[in-house]
Amino acid sequence: MSAISSLSSSFSSLTLKPPNPSSHGTPNTPLSFALHSSFIPLYKTPISKSSSSSSLFLPSSHSAPLPLITSSMEAGIGVMGTKLGMMSCFEESGTVVPVTVIGFREGNIVTQLKTEATDGYNAVQVGYRRVRDRKLTKPEMGHLEKSGIIPLRHLQEFRLQSVEGFEANQRLVFDELFKEGDLVDVSGTTIGKGFQGGIKRHNFKRGQMSHGSKSHRALGSIGAGTTPGRVYKGKKMPGRMGGTKRKIRKLKIIKIDNELRIVMVKGAVPGKPGNLLRITPAKIVGVNIPKN
C-alpha cells in the first residue's frame, strides 16, 4: 500500500504547463495545454484542462491524428544506386585499397516534395530505376503521372531541414552533389543466410569432437531452472540470419567516373551485386549536425 500511495502522490504533483507560442496548441486559449513526450504523438488539436482521464491522449475532434515521425533527418540530399561488385584500386601514394563499385541506372528523379504545411515535415521523395508501365500498379502510376514522371521502381524519401531549391521532375546528378574524397553513408539490405545455428550466427564456440564429448555444435544451456524459470528476452539463439537493413558510415569516395556512370567507395557495403543502395552525405557531429 505504501508503494501505491507514493505513486499516487507523485502523479498528483504533476502539473501541465502552457506551451510556448511556437509549440503545439493555441496560445490564445487560456485552458490549452500541450504534452511533450517522445512516446506520445503531438496533435494539432490542443488538450483542454477539462479532459477526462480516458480521453487524455486523444484529440478533442474526431479527425485523424498526425503520424509520428520516427525517421532521422539526413545531412543532405542523397541518391540511390546499384551495387556492381568489388575490386582493388591504387591510390596516388601506391597503396592498394579495396573498393566497391556502385553504378547508376536511369532515375534519381525528384518525384514529390513534402513540406511542413502539407505533410508536417520537410522531405524530398526520389525515384530510381526506370521500368515498364505494366510493372507498376495503377496507384503508383497515378502518383508519378501527376508530375509527368517516367515509371520508376523504387521511391525513397530524404528528410531534410528545408526543401528549397528542389522541384518535381528534377534530376539529381551524383557529381554535382558529391566529389572525390567526400565521406558518405551507404545503406542497403544484407545478404540473407536463412536459418542458421549459434556458431555461424553469433560466433559461438563448438564442443570437443572427440574424447567422448557428445556436445559438438549444439547450443547448450539457455538459462537457469526454477529461478527465473524462463528464458531471458534477447537471448542469442539460432534463428534467421541476414536480410536486414544495414548502414555503413563514413565511407570515402575514391573515384567518380561520369562516362561509365559509376562511383568507387572505399570498403564494403551491404548486399550482393545487383542490390539497391542508398547513398547520403555522412553525418559528422560538429560538421553538418550540431553537437547538442
Backbone hydrogen bonds in HBPLUS format (Angstrom, degrees):
<---DONOR---> <-ACCEPTOR-->    atom                        ^
c    i                          cat <-CA-CA->   ^        H-A-AA   ^      H-
h    n   atom  resd res      DA  || num        DHA   H-A  angle D-A-AA Bond
n    s   type  num  typ     dist DA aas  dist angle  dist       angle   num
A0005-SER N   A0001-MET O   2.91 MM   4  6.15 160.1  1.95 152.6 157.7     1
A0006-SER N   A0002-SER O   2.95 MM   4  6.13 157.9  2.00 146.3 152.1     2
A0007-LEU N   A0003-ALA O   3.01 MM   4  6.13 150.3  2.10 139.5 147.7     3
A0008-SER N   A0004-ILE O   2.94 MM   4  6.18 156.5  2.00 148.5 154.4     4
A0009-SER N   A0005-SER O   2.97 MM   4  6.15 151.6  2.05 143.9 151.7     5
A0010-SER N   A0006-SER O   3.03 MM   4  6.20 148.4  2.13 141.4 149.2     6
A0011-PHE N   A0007-LEU O   3.12 MM   4  6.40 149.4  2.22 143.3 150.9     7
A0012-SER N   A0008-SER O   2.99 MM   4  6.19 148.3  2.10 141.9 150.8     8
A0013-SER N   A0009-SER O   3.22 MM   4  6.36 129.8  2.49 135.7 146.7     9
A0014-LEU N   A0011-PHE O   3.23 MM   3  5.43 160.8  2.27 105.4 111.2    10
A0023-SER N   A0020-ASN O   3.09 MM   3  5.28 151.1  2.17 106.9 115.4    11
A0029-THR N   A0026-THR O   3.34 MM   3  5.77 152.6  2.42 110.4 117.4    12
A0032-SER N   A0029-THR O   3.39 MM   3  5.60 160.1  2.43 116.1 114.7    13
A0033-PHE N   A0047-ILE O   3.23 MM  14  5.64 151.9  2.32 145.0 153.3    14
A0051-SER N   A0048-SER O   3.35 MM   3  5.60 160.4  2.39 111.1 111.6    15
A0055-SER N   A0052-SER O   3.29 MM   3  5.53 137.0  2.48 101.6 112.0    16
A0058-LEU N   A0055-SER O   3.43 MM   3  5.21 166.6  2.45 102.6 103.9    17
A0074-GLU N   A0159-ARG O   2.84 MM  85  5.82 172.9  1.85 165.9 165.6    18
A0079-VAL N   A0279-ILE O   2.95 MM 200  5.43 144.6  2.08 150.4 159.7    19
A0279-ILE N   A0079-VAL O   2.87 MM 200  5.43 172.1  1.88 167.6 169.2    20
A0081-GLY N   A0277-LEU O   2.99 MM 196  5.16 157.5  2.04 135.5 141.3    21
A0277-LEU N   A0081-GLY O   2.88 MM 196  5.16 159.0  1.92 149.6 147.8    22
A0082-THR N   A0103-GLY O   2.82 MM  21  5.18 166.7  1.84 152.5 155.6    23
A0103-GLY N   A0082-THR O   2.83 MM  21  5.18 157.3  1.88 163.5 158.3    24
A0083-LYS N   A0275-ASN O   3.05 MM 192  5.54 164.8  2.07 156.9 161.0    25
A0274-GLY N   A0083-LYS O   2.63 MM 191  5.23 158.8  1.67 145.6 152.1    26
A0084-LEU N   A0101-VAL O   2.90 MM  17  5.48 164.9  1.92 162.8 160.8    27
A0101-VAL N   A0085-GLY O   2.83 MM  16  5.53 162.1  1.86 153.5 159.7    28
A0087-MET N   A0099-VAL O   3.02 MM  12  5.60 156.4  2.08 154.6 159.9    29
A0099-VAL N   A0087-MET O   2.89 MM  12  5.60 175.0  1.90 166.6 167.3    30
A0089-CYS N   A0097-VAL O   2.94 MM   8  5.44 156.0  2.00 152.9 160.8    31
A0097-VAL N   A0089-CYS O   2.89 MM   8  5.44 169.0  1.90 159.6 162.5    32
A0091-GLU N   A0095-THR O   2.91 MM   4  5.34 162.6  1.94 149.9 155.6    33
A0094-GLY N   A0091-GLU O   2.96 MM   3  5.22 158.5  2.01 109.8 116.8    34
A0267-GLY N   A0098-PRO O   2.92 MM 169  5.64 171.8  1.93 141.6 144.3    35
A0100-THR N   A0265-VAL O   2.84 MM 165  5.42 157.6  1.89 156.5 163.0    36
A0265-VAL N   A0100-THR O   3.11 MM 165  5.42 160.4  2.15 147.3 150.8    37
A0102-ILE N   A0263-VAL O   2.89 MM 161  5.30 167.5  1.91 160.4 164.6    38
A0263-VAL N   A0102-ILE O   2.86 MM 161  5.30 144.4  1.99 146.1 157.8    39
A0104-PHE N   A0261-ARG O   3.24 MM 157  5.94 136.4  2.44 166.6 165.0    40
A0129-ARG N   A0106-GLU O   3.06 MM  23  5.35 124.1  2.38 130.4 145.4    41
A0130-ARG N   A0106-GLU O   3.18 MM  24  5.81 125.8  2.49 139.9 150.5    42
A0108-ASN N   A0127-GLY O   2.72 MM  19  5.34 124.1  2.03 133.6 150.9    43
A0172-LEU N   A0108-ASN O   2.87 MM  64  5.57 168.9  1.88 176.9 179.2    44
A0109-ILE N   A0127-GLY O   3.04 MM  18  5.29 149.9  2.13 140.8 148.8    45
A0127-GLY N   A0109-ILE O   2.82 MM  18  5.29 163.7  1.85 151.4 155.5    46
A0110-VAL N   A0170-GLN O   2.82 MM  60  5.19 164.4  1.84 148.7 153.2    47
A0169-ASN N   A0110-VAL O   2.73 MM  59  5.19 156.4  1.79 161.2 156.1    48
A0111-THR N   A0125-GLN O   2.79 MM  14  5.56 157.3  1.84 144.2 151.7    49
A0125-GLN N   A0112-GLN O   2.87 MM  13  5.04 173.0  1.88 160.6 160.0    50
A0114-LYS N   A0123-ALA O   2.87 MM   9  5.00 174.5  1.87 159.3 157.4    51
A0123-ALA N   A0114-LYS O   2.87 MM   9  5.00 153.0  1.94 137.5 139.6    52
A0119-ASP N   A0115-THR O   2.78 MM   4  5.67 165.0  1.81 159.2 164.5    53
A0120-GLY N   A0116-GLU O   3.16 MM   4  3.87 132.6  2.40  94.4 103.7    54
A0160-LEU N   A0122-ASN O   3.11 MM  38  5.73 143.4  2.25 123.0 134.0    55
A0124-VAL N   A0158-PHE O   3.01 MM  34  5.21 158.4  2.06 130.2 135.4    56
A0158-PHE N   A0124-VAL O   2.87 MM  34  5.21 147.4  1.97 136.7 147.3    57
A0126-VAL N   A0156-GLN O   2.78 MM  30  5.48 167.5  1.79 167.0 166.9    58
A0156-GLN N   A0126-VAL O   2.96 MM  30  5.48 161.8  1.99 155.4 160.4    59
A0128-TYR N   A0154-HIS O   2.86 MM  26  5.16 143.2  2.00 144.5 152.3    60
A0154-HIS N   A0128-TYR O   3.08 MM  26  5.16 170.9  2.09 156.7 156.2    61
A0153-ARG N   A0129-ARG O   2.83 MM  24  5.53 163.4  1.85 154.2 158.3    62
A0131-VAL N   A0151-PRO O   3.22 MM  20  5.78 153.4  2.29 126.3 132.4    63
A0135-LYS N   A0132-ARG O   3.08 MM   3  5.54 159.1  2.12 113.4 120.1    64
A0136-LEU N   A0133-ASP O   3.16 MM   3  5.87 170.2  2.17 121.4 124.5    65
A0141-MET N   A0137-THR O   2.92 MM   4  6.22 157.9  1.96 152.9 159.7    66
A0142-GLY N   A0138-LYS O   2.84 MM   4  5.98 158.5  1.89 151.3 157.2    67
A0143-HIS N   A0139-PRO O   3.00 MM   4  6.17 150.0  2.09 142.4 149.8    68
A0144-LEU N   A0140-GLU O   3.20 MM   4  6.47 153.0  2.28 145.0 151.0    69
A0145-GLU N   A0141-MET O   2.81 MM   4  5.94 161.2  1.84 154.5 160.6    70
A0146-LYS N   A0142-GLY O   3.18 MM   4  6.09 130.4  2.44 135.4 144.7    71
A0147-SER N   A0144-LEU O   3.22 MM   3  5.86 148.5  2.32 113.6 119.9    72
A0149-ILE N   A0144-LEU O   3.05 MM   5  5.19 168.4  2.07 136.3 137.8    73
A0148-GLY N   A0145-GLU O   3.15 MM   3  4.56 156.1  2.21  90.8  98.2    74
A0166-PHE N   A0163-VAL O   3.36 MM   3  5.94 154.9  2.43 135.8 135.1    75
A0176-GLU N   A0173-VAL O   3.22 MM   3  5.48 145.6  2.35 103.5 113.4    76
A0177-LEU N   A0174-PHE O   2.98 MM   3  5.28 142.8  2.12 107.8 118.7    77
A0178-PHE N   A0174-PHE O   2.89 MM   4  6.02 157.1  1.95 163.8 171.2    78
A0182-ASP N   A0179-LYS O   3.17 MM   3  5.91 161.1  2.21 141.5 142.8    79
A0181-GLY N   A0253-ILE O   2.89 MM  72  5.09 151.0  1.98 134.6 144.2    80
A0253-ILE N   A0182-ASP O   2.93 MM  71  5.60 154.8  1.99 161.0 169.0    81
A0282-ALA N   A0183-LEU O   3.11 MM  99  5.48 160.7  2.15 132.7 126.7    82
A0184-VAL N   A0251-LEU O   2.88 MM  67  5.26 156.8  1.93 142.1 148.5    83
A0251-LEU N   A0184-VAL O   2.84 MM  67  5.26 170.0  1.85 157.3 154.7    84
A0185-ASP N   A0280-THR O   2.80 MM  95  5.31 164.2  1.82 154.7 160.3    85
A0280-THR N   A0185-ASP O   3.03 MM  95  5.31 159.8  2.07 149.7 156.2    86
A0186-VAL N   A0248-ILE O   2.98 MM  62  5.34 161.4  2.02 157.7 156.6    87
A0248-ILE N   A0186-VAL O   2.77 MM  62  5.34 173.1  1.78 157.4 156.4    88
A0187-SER N   A0278-ARG O   3.01 MM  91  5.22 157.6  2.06 143.2 150.2    89
A0278-ARG N   A0187-SER O   2.93 MM  91  5.22 154.7  2.00 153.0 159.2    90
A0188-GLY N   A0246-ARG O   3.00 MM  58  5.68 154.5  2.07 154.1 160.0    91
A0246-ARG N   A0188-GLY O   2.84 MM  58  5.68 162.9  1.86 169.4 174.9    92
A0190-THR N   A0244-THR O   2.87 MM  54  5.53 169.1  1.88 155.0 153.1    93
A0193-LYS N   A0241-MET O   2.83 MM  48  5.27 165.5  1.85 146.9 148.8    94
A0241-MET N   A0194-GLY O   2.85 MM  47  5.57 159.0  1.89 144.8 149.5    95
A0196-GLN N   A0239-GLY O   2.92 MM  43  5.67 167.4  1.94 149.4 145.2    96
A0239-GLY N   A0196-GLN O   3.08 MM  43  5.67 145.6  2.20 157.6 165.6    97
A0201-ARG N   A0197-GLY O   2.96 MM   4  5.94 159.4  2.00 153.0 159.6    98
A0202-HIS N   A0198-GLY O   2.94 MM   4  5.29 155.5  2.00 127.9 135.4    99
A0204-PHE N   A0198-GLY O   3.39 MM   6  5.82 164.2  2.41 122.3 123.9   100
A0203-ASN N   A0199-ILE O   3.04 MM   4  4.69 119.7  2.42 117.4 123.9   101
A0207-GLY N   A0216-HIS O   2.70 MM   9  4.37 161.2  1.73 135.5 139.6   102
A0213-SER N   A0210-SER O   3.27 MM   3  5.75 167.0  2.29 113.3 117.2   103
A0229-GLY N   A0225-GLY O   2.95 MM   4  5.28 114.9  2.39 137.6 149.1   104
A0266-LYS N   A0252-LYS O   2.83 MM  14  5.38 162.8  1.86 157.5 163.0   105
A0254-ILE N   A0264-MET O   2.76 MM  10  5.46 151.0  1.85 147.0 156.1   106
A0255-LYS N   A0264-MET O   3.41 MM   9  5.15 158.9  2.46 128.5 133.2   107
A0264-MET N   A0255-LYS O   2.83 MM   9  5.15 165.8  1.85 156.9 159.5   108
A0257-ASP N   A0262-ILE O   3.03 MM   5  5.42 166.7  2.05 151.3 155.1   109
A0261-ARG N   A0257-ASP O   2.98 MM   4  5.78 115.7  2.41 129.0 145.5   110
A0262-ILE N   A0257-ASP O   3.09 MM   5  5.42 156.5  2.15 149.8 155.7   111
A0275-ASN N   A0272-LYS O   3.09 MM   3  5.83 154.6  2.15 151.0 151.7   112
A0287-VAL N   A0284-ILE O   3.08 MM   3  5.47 163.3  2.11 129.0 131.8   113
A0288-ASN N   A0284-ILE O   3.24 MM   4  5.92 156.1  2.31 152.8 159.6   114
A0286-GLY N   A0289-ILE O   2.88 MM   3  5.77 162.0  1.91 171.3 172.2   115
